[in-house]
Amino acid sequence: MTVPDPVLMLLGLVLLMCAPPCEPAREALLLTARPSRPKEGSSMTLTCEVQAASWKPDAQPQFCFFRDSQALWQGWSSSPELQLPTVWREDSGSYWCEAKTSELRVARSPRIQIQVQGVPVWNVSLETQPPGGQVQKGEKLVLVCLATQGTGDITFSWYKGALGLNLETKTQRSLAAKLEIPAVTDSDTEKYYCAADNGYGPSISELVSVTVRIPASRPVLTVRVPGTRAVVGDVVELRCEAQSGSPPIQYRFYHEDVTLGSSSAPSGGGASFNLSLTPERSGNYSCEADNGLGPQRSEAVPLSVTGRRPARDPCRSPPSPMAQVSNYINSAAPLQEQSVYENVNVVSGEEVYSLVYRTQQELQAAVEPQRTHTTDQDASAIYFRLKKASVADVDYEDAM
């Protein structure tokens, strides 16, 4: 009895492995691919069909699939089909299959060329987070570059301004990519766009505006009264202004924390509110500025309202200039007085004269309406003879 050579036994084991055998039969197998021109990102199915009639129906062959001399998956399988869930352009190449039976009969199919088709990037857009491109100073801004379609590795690039300052470029296998700006500043207010390219040419988004909004600063309240002190019946102006803050700014006015009214500054700056004084209007006043990024309250301004102004008799006492306007700015102490002009009618006998004061000082000289010469008059007063006096003539203050 002849003992088998160990070398021959080892050679037989090698033939059982999934490797191209020496001169296998080629006419027994045929490899097909569905689809024959797959697109990137899609699936593909390979089928190894037995063609030779000499193979027995109960032979139960094993199959193995190859691409460019490399076995696919885990080698031999009893299934004549191999499904590739996702193929990419790098999966393009030369494919074939092999089959073997228990009798060590091996067959190989002819090679087929499979070219995986890429899909160009299309319909690129740029989105912002937070939406609308409105972001508060110091907060994070995210620029998301999106493509409706496109396959394979896509290179995304972000640009700032119409001149296209490149901010960042990254490549990844997805239809979206993000660029983060951790803390925006005033200089980040600009127009942005992005581009995406997967080798078929770049696709560019439209320009998107980003506005960095600045919260309103603490406002300053100014209370303007028509005289040196606030008197019942006066109309005072409450002026509220924040030195910084993105418009529009909404201002609200308060008396002892009770809302008096509000006013808007669409383009920034300050706003005013007029108030008629009554005895109950004494107290603390304040205002608030809000542009949607958090309200800011001013310091309180105290205001004391006194009784009515005394009426003047122009026939018995010389007229005096109008009381000056006083400003109260977050303080009860009045600021500088302002010079004003006043026309005062003086009635004497049958004639009415008008006297214009040009300075703040009162004239001490008595008015003499009957004099025809003005050599002794104060240089700061000018008299005009207006008309004959009648019963209907009254002082303008009495008519008010």
C-alpha positions in Angstrom: 0.0 0.0 0.0 1.3 3.4 -1.0 1.4 6.1 1.7 0.3 9.6 0.4 3.0 12.1 0.2 2.5 14.9 2.8 3.4 17.5 0.2 0.6 16.3 -2.0 -1.9 16.5 0.9 -0.9 20.1 1.6 -1.4 21.0 -2.0 -4.9 19.6 -1.9 -5.7 21.8 1.1 -4.5 24.9 -0.7 -6.8 24.2 -3.6 -9.8 24.3 -1.2 -9.0 27.9 -0.3 -10.6 30.9 -2.1 -7.7 31.7 -4.5 -7.4 31.7 -8.2 -6.6 28.1 -9.3 -4.3 27.2 -12.1 -6.2 27.2 -15.4 -9.8 26.9 -14.0 -12.7 26.2 -16.4 -14.0 29.5 -17.7 -17.0 28.4 -19.7 -19.1 27.2 -16.7 -19.8 30.6 -14.9 -21.1 34.0 -15.9 -21.0 37.1 -13.6 -23.6 39.8 -13.9 -24.2 43.1 -11.9 -27.4 44.8 -11.2 -27.4 47.7 -11.9 -24.6 47.5 -14.4 -23.8 51.3 -13.9 -24.5 51.9 -10.2 -24.5 55.4 -8.7 -22.5 56.3 -5.7 -24.4 55.7 -2.5 -26.6 53.0 -4.0 -26.5 49.3 -3.7 -25.3 46.7 -6.2 -25.9 42.9 -6.5 -23.4 40.5 -8.1 -24.7 37.1 -9.4 -22.5 34.2 -10.3 -24.6 31.9 -12.7 -23.6 28.3 -13.5 -23.7 27.7 -17.2 -22.2 24.2 -17.7 -24.7 21.4 -18.1 -22.1 18.9 -16.9 -22.5 20.1 -13.3 -24.8 17.9 -11.4 -27.9 19.5 -9.9 -26.9 18.2 -6.4 -23.3 19.3 -6.7 -24.0 22.2 -4.3 -21.1 24.5 -5.4 -19.4 27.2 -3.3 -19.0 30.7 -4.7 -16.4 33.4 -4.2 -16.3 36.9 -5.6 -13.3 39.1 -6.5 -12.4 42.7 -7.4 -9.0 43.5 -8.8 -7.5 40.2 -7.4 -9.0 40.8 -3.9 -11.6 38.4 -2.5 -14.8 40.2 -1.4 -16.3 39.6 2.0 -15.5 36.4 3.8 -14.5 34.2 0.9 -16.6 31.1 -0.1 -20.3 31.0 0.3 -23.2 28.8 -0.8 -25.1 31.7 -2.2 -24.5 32.6 -5.9 -25.4 36.3 -5.0 -23.4 39.0 -3.3 -25.1 42.3 -2.3 -23.0 45.3 -1.8 -25.2 47.7 0.3 -23.3 50.9 -0.7 -20.8 51.5 -3.5 -18.6 54.5 -4.1 -16.3 55.6 -6.9 -13.4 53.7 -5.4 -15.4 50.5 -5.8 -15.0 50.8 -9.5 -12.9 48.0 -11.1 -12.6 44.5 -12.6 -15.0 41.9 -11.1 -15.3 38.1 -11.5 -16.5 35.1 -9.6 -15.4 31.4 -9.0 -17.3 28.3 -8.1 -16.1 24.9 -6.8 -17.7 21.5 -5.9 -16.9 18.9 -3.4 -14.9 17.1 -6.1 -12.6 20.1 -6.1 -13.8 21.1 -9.6 -13.3 24.9 -9.9 -14.6 27.3 -12.5 -14.0 31.0 -13.1 -16.2 33.6 -14.8 -14.9 36.1 -17.3 -14.0 39.5 -15.9 -16.5 42.5 -16.2 -15.7 46.2 -15.7 -17.9 48.1 -13.3 -17.7 51.9 -13.2 -19.5 53.5 -10.2 -21.1 56.8 -11.3 -20.8 59.8 -9.1 -23.6 62.4 -8.6 -22.4 66.0 -8.8 -23.1 68.4 -5.9 -26.2 70.4 -6.6 -28.4 73.1 -5.0 -26.0 74.3 -2.2 -27.4 76.7 0.4 -26.1 78.3 3.6 -28.1 78.4 6.8 -27.4 80.1 10.1 -27.9 79.1 13.7 -29.6 81.0 15.3 -32.0 81.3 12.3 -32.3 84.6 10.5 -28.7 85.6 10.9 -29.5 87.6 14.1 -26.9 86.8 16.8 -26.1 88.5 20.1 -22.6 89.8 20.6 -20.5 87.2 22.4 -22.7 84.3 21.5 -21.9 81.3 19.1 -22.7 81.5 15.4 -23.0 78.3 13.3 -22.9 78.4 9.5 -24.3 75.2 8.0 -23.5 74.5 4.3 -26.1 72.1 2.7 -26.3 70.3 -0.6 -29.5 68.8 -1.9 -27.6 66.0 -3.7 -24.1 64.9 -4.4 -22.1 61.7 -3.7 -18.7 60.7 -2.4 -16.3 62.9 -0.5 -17.5 66.5 -0.6 -15.2 69.5 0.1 -17.0 72.4 1.8 -15.6 75.9 2.0 -17.0 79.0 3.8 -16.4 82.6 2.7 -16.9 86.0 4.3 -17.8 89.2 2.4 -18.3 89.8 -1.3 -14.6 89.5 -1.9 -14.6 85.9 -0.6 -12.3 85.7 2.4 -11.9 82.0 3.0 -12.7 81.1 6.6 -12.4 77.3 6.6 -12.4 74.2 4.3 -13.2 70.7 5.3 -13.9 67.4 3.4 -16.3 64.7 4.5 -18.7 62.2 3.1 -22.0 63.9 3.8 -24.4 66.5 2.3 -23.9 69.0 5.2 -21.1 70.5 7.1 -20.8 73.1 9.9 -18.6 76.0 10.7 -18.7 77.4 14.2 -17.7 80.9 15.4 -17.6 80.5 19.2 -18.1 84.2 20.1 -19.1 86.8 17.5 -17.9 90.4 17.6 -19.0 93.6 15.9 -16.7 92.8 12.9 -18.6 89.6 12.2 -21.6 91.6 10.9 -21.1 90.7 7.2 -22.5 88.7 4.3 -21.4 85.0 4.0 -21.6 82.2 1.4 -20.3 78.6 1.0 -19.3 76.2 -1.8 -19.3 72.4 -2.1 -17.4 70.3 -4.6 -17.1 66.5 -5.1 -14.9 66.6 -8.1 -17.5 67.6 -10.7 -17.1 71.3 -10.1 -18.1 73.6 -7.2 -21.7 74.6 -6.4 -22.0 78.0 -4.6 -24.7 79.2 -2.3 -26.4 82.6 -2.2 -25.2 85.4 0.1 -26.6 85.3 3.6 -26.5 88.4 5.9 -25.4 88.0 9.5 -26.1 90.8 12.0 -24.4 90.9 15.4 -26.8 92.6 17.7 -25.7 94.6 20.7 -27.8 94.8 23.9 -29.1 98.2 24.9 -26.9 99.9 27.5 -28.3 101.4 30.7 -30.2 104.5 29.7 -30.0 108.0 31.1 -33.3 109.8 32.0 -33.4 113.6 31.7 -36.5 115.5 33.0 -36.9 119.0 31.4 -39.2 121.5 33.1 -40.0 124.9 31.6 -38.9 126.8 34.7 -36.4 126.7 37.5 -38.9 124.4 39.4 -41.7 122.1 38.5 -45.1 123.7 38.9 -48.6 122.3 38.6 -49.8 122.8 35.1 -46.4 122.7 33.5 -45.7 120.2 30.7 -42.4 118.4 31.3 -40.4 116.4 28.8 -39.0 113.0 29.9 -36.0 112.1 27.7 -34.6 108.6 27.8 -31.6 107.5 25.8 -29.3 104.5 25.7 -25.8 105.3 24.5 -25.4 102.0 22.8 -27.6 99.2 21.5 -28.8 97.8 18.2 -32.0 99.3 16.9 -34.9 99.3 17.2 -35.1 100.3 20.8 -38.3 100.4 22.8 -38.4 103.0 25.7 -40.8 102.8 28.6 -41.4 105.6 31.2 -42.3 105.1 34.8 -43.5 107.2 37.8 -42.9 105.3 41.0 -42.8 102.0 39.0 -46.1 102.8 37.4 -45.9 102.8 33.6 -46.7 106.2 32.0 -46.2 105.3 28.4 -43.7 104.1 25.8 -42.0 105.3 22.7 -39.9 103.6 20.0 -36.7 104.6 18.3 -36.6 102.6 15.1 -33.1 103.8 14.1 -31.6 104.0 17.5 -31.0 107.0 19.7 -33.4 108.3 22.4 -37.1 109.0 22.8 -39.2 111.5 24.6 -42.5 111.5 26.5 -44.4 114.7 27.5 -46.3 114.8 30.8 -48.6 117.4 32.3 -47.9 118.0 36.0 -50.4 117.6 38.7 -49.8 117.6 42.5 -49.8 113.8 42.4 -46.9 113.8 40.0 -44.2 114.4 42.6 -41.9 111.4 43.1 -39.3 109.3 41.4 -39.2 108.9 37.6 -37.3 106.3 35.6 -37.2 104.8 32.2 -36.3 101.5 30.5 -34.6 100.6 27.2 -35.2 97.3 25.5 -34.2 96.0 22.0 -35.1 92.4 22.6 -31.9 91.4 24.2 -32.8 92.2 27.8 -34.3 95.4 29.3 -32.1 98.0 31.0 -33.5 100.4 33.7 -32.2 103.9 34.4 -31.5 105.4 37.7 -34.4 107.2 39.4 -34.8 111.0 39.0 -36.8 112.7 41.9 -39.2 115.5 40.9 -41.1 117.8 43.3 -44.2 119.5 42.0 -45.2 122.8 43.7 -48.3 125.0 43.4 -49.3 127.1 40.4 -47.3 130.0 39.1 -48.6 133.4 40.4 -50.4 135.6 37.8 -48.6 138.8 36.8 -50.3 142.3 36.5 -48.6 144.0 33.5 -50.2 147.4 34.4 -48.8 147.6 37.9 -45.4 146.0 37.7 -42.7 145.9 35.0 -42.6 142.7 33.0 -39.8 140.2 33.8 -38.3 137.6 31.5 -39.8 134.1 31.2 -38.4 131.6 33.7 -35.6 129.6 32.3 -35.8 125.9 31.4 -34.2 123.5 33.9 -32.9 120.0 33.3 -33.0 117.2 35.8 -30.6 114.3 34.8 -30.9 111.4 37.2 -30.6 114.0 40.0 -32.9 116.4 41.8 -30.4 119.4 41.4 -31.2 121.6 38.3 -28.4 122.1 35.7 -27.6 125.3 33.8 -30.2 127.8 32.9 -30.8 128.9 29.4 -31.4 132.4 28.0 -34.8 133.1 26.4 -36.7 135.9 24.7 -40.1 137.1 25.7 -42.7 139.6 24.2 -44.8 141.3 26.8 -47.7 143.6 26.0 -48.1 146.7 28.1 -51.4 148.6 28.3 -51.5 152.2 29.2 -54.3 154.5 28.4 -55.4 154.1 24.8 -52.1 152.6 23.5 -50.5 149.1 23.6 -46.7 148.7 23.5 -44.6 145.5 23.0 -41.3 145.2 24.9 -38.7 142.6 23.9 -36.1 141.6 26.4 -32.7 140.5 25.0 -31.1 139.3 28.3 -32.0 137.5 31.5 -31.6 140.7 33.7 -34.8 142.5 34.8 -35.1 146.2 33.8 -35.5 148.4 36.9 -36.7 151.5 35.0 -40.4 152.2 35.0 -42.3 152.0 31.7 -43.4 155.4 30.5 -45.8 154.8 27.5 -46.5 158.5 27.0 -42.8 159.5 26.3 -41.9 160.3 22.7 -38.1 160.2 23.2 -36.1 157.1 24.2 -32.8 158.7 25.1 -33.2 157.6 28.8 -34.3 154.0 28.0 -32.2 151.0 28.9 -30.3 149.7 25.9 -31.6 146.2 26.4 -35.3 147.2 25.8 -37.0 148.1 22.5 -40.5 149.6 22.5 -42.9 149.4 19.6 -46.1 151.4 19.3 -48.7 148.9 18.1 -52.3 150.3 18.0 -54.9 152.1 19.9 -56.1 150.4 23.0 -59.7 149.4 23.2 -62.0 147.6 25.6 -61.3 144.3 23.9 -57.5 144.7 24.4 -56.3 142.3 27.1 -52.9 141.0 28.1 -51.9 137.8 26.3 -51.4 136.0 29.6 -54.9 136.9 30.8 -56.3 135.4 27.6 -54.5 132.1 28.1 
